Amino acid sequence: MVSRVIPVESFDLVIFGGTGDLARRKILPGLYRRFLAGQMPEDARVIGAARSDMDDDGYRAMVREAIEEFVSEQKRKPDVVEAFLGQLHYTAIDAKGEGGWDKLAKLVRKDVVQAFYFSVGPSLFGDLATRLHKHKIANPESRIVVEKPFGRDQDSAKALNAVLAASFDEHQIYRIDHYLGKETVQNLMAVRFANMLFEPLWNAQYIDHVQITVAETVGVGGRGGYYDKSGAMRDMIQNHLMQLLCLTAMEPPSQFEPDAVRDEKLKVIRALDPVAAENIVRGQYAADEDQASYIEHSENPESKTESFIAMKVDISNWRWKGTPFYLRTGKRLKARMSEIVIQFKEVPHSIFEEDAGSKANVLAIRLQPDEGMDLRVTIKEPGPGGMRLVDVPLDMTFAEALGPEGADVPDAYERLIMDVIRGNQTLFMRGDEVEAAWAWTDPIIEGWQKRGDKPAQYEPGTTGPEDALMLLHRDGRRWRELK
């Protein structure tokens, strides 16, 4: 199978926060890999902009180190690295002042695609947007990329939207969620809408329930101060898991076009029922021999912030009424795993003996660590001895099914940055979508704050608090094993 790499137009990409951790770990290595793949034009330019005082050569040296650290050895081709570094420039900038803006205005070209990546804290979004217009750097076709957190509640999200809208139209704003750039997430839409096998069954009549899990083995570590003001609900549920839920549950859009897709996602968010207290489990990881507890990481002995959350969510529309969605995410868990599990109902009548071993079908969509899909079907166990049934996987791991090209799936950031250059907003959140997600999230957070709920302690390396297991057990269901 031959992988097609379609070059993009020439562009100038300015990375505000160009010396920061996200730029070093993800953005710049991702751009190098797209350059290596032949997707970046030879005259495209990447401009780092930050407070640090350095010149182009200093910036190139920093990026070279990032490539050596975060790009695999087989992809670090000396001549390609040198050519990529030759496309890099740097300018010192004062986001809240006037320093560096005139220089940036002269540096950014007016006759190519302009993209500005705000790889900085949300408190600087407004300053950057305002100065891009004040110094006449941006034009009506320029694009800005903004990272989460996009607000911490509905009011702050609305205020942030208003700040950006003062300088840029909605079609210019790309709110990035790297989960939507994963190959498997996009394949979820392909599986649903390009296969007659699934879409007729994708509803409450045939699906018993859906599980969405994002589990991590690491703790909050040095991010304790930030995380204690956020928690798993704000950090993961409101954005990452919400987006996965929307793509799983949405109606077929009229066409694969940005606003058509995002319109259907918005309808799902607006159809979400309020979540009762008994359908929410929150937890904090305890200490073990190797790492400190969440409380120690947060440095707040009275912290009620959750490092784990599990929820039962209902969608009140014709497609999903009666089929619950179970969401869970947490840190310091048994395994690093992200997946969407579609649990189909059992056959209405089995012609086989009760002990034959018939099981319901399961479609598991794996996002990490090994992207792919696994469909469990029931067949006859080979050999004599009567009709014995066995559950077997029809496994499609991209690295195995698609050969070398499947193993070389682009990183989510690579794909999303190229979508920005193309002007394709399909995999980016729209302003009203973000606000609607917060409108559903805020009452849940306010509820446990008013009740004074404390997260339950759980042992690191487990599946979380025991009550999270009961969330499904009481419905006669069970979580998929973390592995």
matplotlib code that plots the C-alpha trace (Angstrom):
import matplotlib.pyplot as plt

x = [0.0, 1.5, 1.0, 0.1, 1.8, 0.2, 2.3, 0.7, 1.0, 3.9, 3.5, 5.0, 4.2, 5.0, 5.2, 4.7, 6.3, 8.7, 11.3, 8.8, 8.3, 5.4, 7.3, 10.4, 8.6, 5.8, 5.5, 9.0, 9.8, 6.4, 7.2, 10.6, 8.9, 6.5, 9.5, 11.2, 8.0, 8.1, 5.0, 6.6, 7.5, 11.1, 10.3, 8.1, 9.3, 9.0, 9.5, 10.1, 9.0, 9.6, 11.0, 14.5, 17.2, 18.8, 19.5, 18.6, 21.7, 20.9, 17.4, 18.5, 20.9, 18.1, 15.8, 18.6, 18.8, 15.0, 15.2, 18.0, 15.9, 12.4, 12.9, 13.8, 17.4, 16.3, 14.5, 17.4, 19.0, 21.8, 21.2, 17.5, 18.0, 20.3, 17.8, 15.0, 17.0, 17.7, 13.9, 13.9, 14.1, 13.7, 12.7, 12.5, 9.0, 7.3, 3.7, 2.5, 4.6, 5.8, 9.3, 9.9, 6.6, 8.0, 10.7, 8.1, 6.0, 8.9, 9.7, 6.3, 5.5, 2.2, 1.8, 1.8, -0.4, 0.1, -0.4, 0.3, 0.6, -0.2, 1.9, 1.5, -0.8, -4.4, -3.7, -1.6, -4.0, -5.7, -2.4, -1.0, -4.2, -4.5, -0.9, -1.0, -3.7, -2.3, 1.0, -0.8, 0.9, -2.2, -4.7, -8.3, -7.0, -4.4, -5.0, -4.3, -3.9, -4.8, -4.1, -6.2, -7.1, -9.7, -11.3, -11.9, -15.7, -18.4, -17.9, -14.2, -14.6, -17.1, -14.7, -11.8, -13.9, -14.9, -11.2, -10.2, -13.3, -12.3, -9.3, -10.1, -13.2, -14.3, -13.0, -9.5, -9.5, -8.2, -8.8, -6.5, -7.2, -4.4, -6.7, -8.7, -5.5, -5.0, -5.3, -7.7, -10.1, -10.5, -10.8, -13.8, -15.7, -14.5, -15.6, -19.0, -19.8, -18.0, -19.2, -22.7, -21.7, -21.7, -23.9, -27.3, -26.3, -24.9, -27.8, -29.5, -31.4, -28.1, -25.5, -25.7, -23.3, -20.1, -16.9, -14.4, -11.2, -8.0, -5.7, -2.2, 0.5, 2.2, 1.2, 0.9, 4.6, 5.9, 2.5, 0.9, 0.2, -1.5, -3.3, -4.8, -6.6, -7.9, -8.5, -9.4, -12.9, -11.5, -8.2, -9.6, -13.4, -14.5, -12.3, -10.6, -13.2, -16.0, -14.7, -14.4, -17.9, -19.2, -17.5, -18.8, -22.4, -23.0, -25.4, -24.0, -23.1, -24.4, -20.8, -17.3, -17.0, -15.9, -19.1, -21.2, -19.2, -19.0, -22.8, -23.4, -20.9, -22.7, -26.0, -24.6, -23.3, -26.7, -28.4, -26.3, -28.4, -27.2, -25.2, -26.5, -24.0, -24.4, -23.2, -19.9, -16.8, -13.8, -10.4, -6.9, -3.9, -2.1, 1.7, 3.6, 7.3, 8.3, 6.2, 4.5, 0.7, -1.4, -1.7, 2.1, 2.4, -0.2, 1.4, -2.1, -3.0, -6.7, -7.0, -10.3, -9.1, -9.6, -6.8, -9.4, -13.0, -15.5, -19.0, -22.2, -23.5, -26.8, -27.8, -31.4, -32.0, -33.6, -30.3, -29.0, -31.8, -31.3, -27.6, -25.3, -21.8, -19.3, -16.3, -13.2, -9.8, -7.1, -3.4, -1.2, -3.4, -2.5, -1.7, -1.4, -4.3, -6.8, -9.7, -13.4, -15.3, -18.6, -20.3, -23.1, -26.1, -26.4, -28.4, -32.1, -32.4, -29.6, -30.2, -27.2, -27.0, -26.5, -23.0, -22.0, -20.1, -21.9, -20.8, -21.9, -19.8, -17.3, -15.6, -12.6, -11.0, -7.5, -5.9, -2.8, -0.4, -0.9, -3.4, -5.8, -9.2, -10.3, -13.7, -14.6, -16.9, -18.1, -17.2, -17.3, -14.3, -12.4, -12.4, -14.9, -17.1, -20.2, -21.0, -18.6, -18.4, -15.3, -14.7, -12.0, -10.6, -10.6, -7.6, -6.5, -3.3, -2.2, 1.5, 0.6, -2.3, -0.9, 2.7, 5.5, 3.2, 0.9, 3.7, 4.7, 1.4, 2.0, 1.8, -1.4, 0.3, 1.8, -1.6, -3.3, -0.7, -0.9, -4.7, -4.2, -2.1, -4.7, -7.5, -9.3, -11.1, -12.9, -10.7, -10.8, -13.3, -15.7, -16.4, -20.0, -18.9, -16.5, -19.1, -21.7, -19.2, -18.6, -22.3, -22.7, -19.6, -20.0, -23.1, -21.3, -18.3, -20.5, -22.5, -19.6, -18.1, -21.4, -21.7, -18.0, -17.4, -13.9, -12.2, -11.6, -8.0, -6.9, -3.7, -1.3, -1.1, -4.7, -7.9, -8.9, -11.3, -13.5, -16.6, -15.7, -16.1, -19.5, -20.6, -20.9, -21.4, -24.7, -25.9, -24.8, -21.7, -18.0, -15.1, -12.7, -9.5, -6.6, -3.7]
y = [0.0, 3.3, 6.3, 9.5, 12.7, 15.8, 18.9, 22.1, 25.6, 27.7, 29.2, 31.2, 29.6, 31.8, 29.8, 32.1, 30.3, 28.9, 27.9, 26.3, 22.7, 22.0, 23.5, 21.5, 18.2, 18.2, 21.1, 21.4, 17.7, 17.2, 19.8, 18.2, 14.9, 16.5, 18.1, 14.7, 13.3, 15.9, 17.7, 21.1, 23.3, 24.3, 28.0, 27.4, 29.1, 28.5, 31.5, 31.1, 34.0, 34.1, 36.3, 34.7, 36.8, 34.8, 34.9, 32.5, 30.4, 30.1, 29.0, 26.5, 25.0, 24.6, 23.0, 20.6, 19.4, 18.9, 16.8, 14.7, 14.1, 13.7, 12.3, 8.6, 7.9, 6.4, 9.6, 11.9, 12.3, 14.8, 16.5, 16.7, 18.1, 20.8, 21.7, 21.9, 24.1, 26.4, 27.2, 28.4, 32.0, 33.6, 36.9, 38.0, 39.2, 40.9, 39.6, 42.3, 45.2, 46.5, 44.9, 42.8, 43.4, 45.7, 43.2, 40.4, 42.5, 42.8, 39.1, 37.6, 37.4, 38.7, 36.6, 33.1, 31.3, 32.9, 30.8, 31.9, 29.2, 30.4, 27.9, 30.0, 30.4, 31.5, 34.8, 35.9, 35.0, 38.4, 40.3, 38.3, 38.6, 42.3, 43.1, 40.9, 43.3, 46.5, 46.0, 44.8, 41.4, 39.3, 39.6, 38.3, 34.9, 34.4, 31.5, 31.3, 28.1, 28.1, 25.4, 24.2, 25.0, 27.1, 28.6, 26.9, 27.4, 28.7, 32.4, 32.4, 30.5, 33.1, 35.9, 34.2, 33.7, 37.4, 38.5, 36.4, 37.5, 41.1, 40.4, 37.2, 35.7, 32.2, 30.7, 31.9, 30.3, 26.8, 25.4, 22.4, 19.1, 16.7, 13.7, 14.6, 14.3, 10.7, 8.3, 6.0, 8.9, 9.8, 6.1, 6.0, 8.2, 6.1, 2.9, 4.4, 6.3, 4.3, 0.8, -0.5, -3.1, -0.7, 2.4, 0.6, -1.0, 2.2, 3.0, 2.0, -0.9, -2.8, -1.2, -2.1, 0.6, 2.5, 2.9, 5.6, 5.3, 7.4, 5.9, 7.1, 5.5, 8.8, 11.2, 15.0, 15.3, 18.9, 20.0, 19.7, 23.4, 23.7, 20.5, 21.3, 24.2, 22.0, 18.3, 15.4, 16.9, 20.1, 18.7, 15.6, 15.1, 18.6, 18.4, 15.1, 12.6, 15.0, 15.1, 11.3, 11.0, 13.4, 11.6, 8.3, 9.5, 12.1, 11.7, 11.4, 14.8, 15.8, 15.8, 15.6, 19.3, 21.3, 23.0, 20.0, 17.8, 20.3, 21.0, 17.3, 17.3, 20.3, 18.5, 15.7, 18.0, 19.7, 16.4, 15.3, 14.8, 16.3, 13.8, 12.8, 12.6, 8.8, 8.5, 10.2, 8.6, 10.8, 9.7, 10.8, 8.5, 7.5, 7.2, 4.1, 3.0, 5.0, 8.1, 10.6, 10.9, 13.3, 15.4, 15.7, 16.5, 19.2, 20.6, 21.3, 19.0, 20.0, 19.4, 18.0, 17.9, 14.6, 12.8, 10.2, 10.4, 7.9, 8.9, 7.4, 9.7, 9.5, 11.1, 12.1, 11.7, 9.0, 7.3, 6.8, 6.9, 4.0, 3.3, 4.7, 6.1, 5.3, 7.7, 7.2, 8.9, 9.0, 9.1, 6.5, 3.7, 0.1, 0.8, 3.6, 3.0, 5.1, 3.4, 3.6, 0.3, -0.3, -3.1, -4.6, -6.4, -10.1, -11.9, -11.7, -15.5, -18.0, -21.4, -22.9, -24.4, -22.1, -23.4, -23.2, -19.9, -17.3, -13.7, -10.3, -8.6, -5.9, -3.2, -1.7, 1.3, 1.8, 5.3, 4.4, 2.9, 0.9, 2.5, 0.1, -1.6, -5.0, -6.5, -9.5, -12.0, -15.5, -18.6, -22.3, -23.7, -26.0, -29.7, -32.4, -32.4, -30.6, -26.9, -25.0, -21.3, -19.1, -15.4, -14.4, -11.0, -9.6, -7.4, -4.5, -3.0, -0.3, -1.3, -4.9, -4.4, -1.5, -2.5, 0.1, 3.0, 1.9, 1.8, 5.3, 7.0, 10.8, 12.2, 14.0, 17.4, 16.8, 16.2, 19.0, 21.6, 20.6, 21.0, 24.5, 25.3, 23.8, 25.8, 22.6, 23.1, 19.7, 18.4, 21.6, 22.9, 25.7, 28.5, 27.5, 23.9, 24.8, 27.0, 24.2, 21.7, 24.0, 24.6, 20.9, 20.6, 23.5, 22.3, 18.9, 20.7, 23.1, 20.2, 18.4, 21.7, 22.6, 19.1, 19.2, 15.8, 14.4, 12.2, 8.6, 7.4, 4.7, 2.7, 3.5, 0.8, -0.2, 0.6, 3.4, 3.6, 0.5, 2.6, 3.1, -0.7, -0.5, 2.2, -0.6, -3.6, -2.2, -2.1, -5.7, -4.5, -4.3, -2.2, -3.5, -4.5, -2.0, -3.6]
z = [0.0, -1.0, 1.3, -0.4, 0.8, -0.6, -0.3, 1.1, -0.1, 0.9, 4.3, 7.2, 10.5, 13.5, 16.8, 19.8, 22.7, 20.1, 22.8, 25.1, 26.0, 23.6, 20.7, 21.5, 22.1, 19.6, 17.2, 15.8, 15.7, 14.0, 11.4, 10.7, 10.1, 7.6, 5.9, 5.7, 4.2, 1.4, 2.6, 3.3, 0.4, 0.1, 0.6, 3.7, 6.8, 10.5, 12.8, 16.5, 18.7, 22.4, 25.2, 25.0, 23.4, 20.6, 16.9, 14.1, 14.6, 18.3, 17.6, 15.0, 17.5, 20.0, 17.4, 16.4, 20.0, 20.1, 16.9, 18.3, 21.5, 20.1, 16.6, 16.1, 14.9, 11.6, 10.7, 11.6, 8.2, 8.4, 5.0, 5.7, 9.2, 7.8, 5.0, 7.6, 10.0, 7.1, 7.0, 10.6, 11.8, 15.2, 16.7, 20.3, 21.1, 24.1, 24.1, 26.4, 25.1, 21.8, 21.6, 18.5, 16.7, 14.0, 13.2, 13.0, 10.7, 8.3, 8.6, 7.9, 4.2, 2.9, -0.2, 1.4, 4.0, 7.4, 10.5, 14.1, 16.7, 20.3, 22.2, 25.3, 28.3, 27.6, 29.4, 26.5, 23.7, 23.7, 23.7, 20.8, 18.8, 19.3, 18.4, 15.3, 14.0, 15.5, 13.7, 10.5, 10.5, 10.1, 7.3, 6.8, 5.7, 8.5, 10.9, 14.6, 16.6, 20.3, 22.8, 25.7, 28.4, 26.6, 29.6, 33.0, 32.9, 30.5, 31.5, 30.9, 27.7, 26.4, 27.5, 25.6, 22.5, 22.6, 22.9, 19.9, 17.9, 18.3, 16.0, 14.1, 12.5, 13.6, 10.3, 11.3, 14.7, 15.2, 18.7, 18.8, 20.6, 19.7, 20.4, 17.2, 15.1, 16.0, 13.1, 14.9, 15.9, 12.2, 11.3, 13.7, 11.2, 8.3, 10.0, 10.8, 7.6, 4.9, 5.9, 5.6, 8.1, 11.1, 10.6, 10.6, 13.9, 15.5, 17.8, 21.1, 19.4, 18.9, 21.2, 24.9, 26.1, 25.1, 27.2, 26.7, 28.7, 28.8, 31.4, 32.3, 34.4, 35.3, 38.1, 38.0, 39.0, 38.7, 37.3, 40.7, 41.2, 37.8, 38.0, 41.4, 39.9, 37.1, 37.9, 35.6, 34.8, 33.4, 32.1, 30.3, 30.4, 29.2, 26.1, 25.1, 26.2, 25.2, 21.7, 21.5, 22.8, 20.2, 17.3, 18.5, 19.1, 16.4, 13.5, 10.0, 8.7, 5.3, 4.0, 5.4, 5.7, 8.8, 9.8, 8.9, 11.2, 14.0, 13.8, 14.5, 17.4, 18.9, 18.8, 20.9, 23.6, 23.8, 24.1, 27.1, 30.3, 33.6, 35.6, 39.0, 41.9, 42.2, 38.6, 39.3, 41.0, 41.8, 43.2, 44.2, 43.9, 47.1, 47.5, 46.8, 47.2, 44.1, 43.9, 46.2, 46.5, 44.6, 47.8, 48.1, 44.4, 44.7, 47.9, 49.1, 52.1, 51.9, 48.1, 46.9, 43.3, 41.4, 39.6, 38.5, 37.4, 36.1, 34.9, 33.5, 30.8, 29.0, 25.7, 25.2, 21.5, 19.3, 18.4, 22.0, 24.5, 26.8, 25.9, 28.5, 27.8, 30.5, 30.7, 32.8, 33.0, 35.6, 36.5, 38.1, 36.9, 35.9, 32.3, 29.7, 27.4, 25.5, 23.7, 22.7, 23.2, 21.5, 23.4, 21.2, 22.7, 22.8, 20.1, 21.0, 20.9, 21.0, 19.2, 21.1, 24.6, 27.5, 28.2, 24.5, 25.3, 23.1, 23.7, 22.5, 19.8, 20.9, 18.7, 20.4, 18.9, 20.3, 20.4, 22.3, 22.8, 19.6, 17.3, 15.7, 15.9, 17.3, 16.5, 18.7, 17.0, 17.9, 15.9, 16.5, 18.4, 16.0, 16.6, 17.6, 20.7, 19.7, 19.1, 21.4, 20.7, 21.1, 21.1, 18.6, 17.4, 13.9, 14.7, 12.6, 14.1, 11.6, 11.8, 10.8, 8.4, 6.4, 6.3, 6.7, 5.9, 8.7, 11.2, 10.2, 11.1, 11.5, 15.0, 15.8, 15.9, 12.4, 10.9, 12.7, 11.8, 8.1, 8.3, 9.6, 6.6, 4.3, 6.0, 7.1, 10.4, 10.6, 13.4, 15.4, 18.0, 17.2, 19.7, 20.3, 20.8, 23.5, 25.3, 25.1, 26.6, 29.6, 30.0, 30.6, 32.7, 35.1, 37.0, 37.6, 39.2, 41.1, 42.5, 44.1, 45.3, 47.1, 48.6, 49.7, 48.1, 48.7, 46.1, 47.3, 47.7, 45.3, 45.1, 42.2, 39.6, 39.9, 37.9, 40.3, 43.2, 43.9, 43.4, 39.8, 39.3, 41.0, 38.6, 36.0, 38.2, 39.5, 35.8, 35.2, 33.2, 33.7, 32.5, 29.9, 31.5, 31.5, 29.7]

ax = plt.figure().add_subplot(projection="3d")
ax.plot(x, y, z, "-o")
ax.set_aspect("equal")
plt.show()
